[in-house]
């Protein structure tokens, strides 16, 4: 009896030691986790969160970024955004540019992917050639298009002259917007590669079963292939919308002059919202107003992306789930 009691008294210390070891290992894993994610957290705070907060504070002032004489103006800059006709016009041009490039780019990339997914001689070469423009730096592409569409010595006007036409000022209104859209669509090879990779994951047995049932290639594409590709198409639409609303460098490089004065010489057709923001910042030194413009752009991007997601909830198939049968979260 005495031995049993003494054994029972010695048991609790042994049992209580296990939770301590577990807590020690859990604490070590927690410290290791924060050690690895610490640099990212620091970078996010210093390079993203702090600049966002500083830009918002700046949007509430009339600072020019250089002079110490500034004052707090509250939300006057935001009210001015909706009263500035140039701002509204540039935002409208950006929306039209988005509607012209995103659907066309996604559809063209998908069409090229379907074409290059077939088995024919030289398929690899054509894939490389179509994808090559997507890896050309944006500055090089803009300068190349500027040379091609030069009024006096460009290849485009050489073809027009050979056909008996008069030289066209491609880099001036009203044609310059079409040059910009064409340059953006020239890099559609990136969309093609994504769609091509998705096409190769379409189950062959589904297509073969549809063929046995008498379905033609067009019916199989729209009823089988396209629903399976819908998440990939949705991804391209979302990223394309966000990217097109922030286009800036191509518009600036297609201006008739180079250097810092280019922002004041951008034709009206290519005077997009981000070009307007750049002009307010560096040509007019309206740092407070330009910061408000960027926050308005952020809200606009958020709104458009939300609309795209709302449409995607009813049109995108995830893992074979029909969006019309998906429960609303």
ABEGO torsion letter per residue (X at the ends): XAAAAAAAAAAAAAAAAAAAAAAAAAAAAAAAAAAAAAAAAAAAAAAAAAAAAAAAAAAABABAGABABBBBAEAAAAAAAAABAAAAAAAAAAAAAAAAAAAAAAAAAAAAAAAAABBBBGAAAAAAAAAAAAABBAAAAAAAAAAAABAAABAAAAAAAAAGBBBBBAABOAAAAAAAAAAAAAAAAAAAAAAAAAAAABBAAAAAAAAAAGBBAAAAAAAAAAAAAAAAAAAAAAAAAAAAAABAAAAAAABABBEAAAAAABBAAABBAAAAAAAAAAAAGBAAAAAAAAAAAAAAAAAAAAAAAAAAAAABBBGGBBAAABBBX
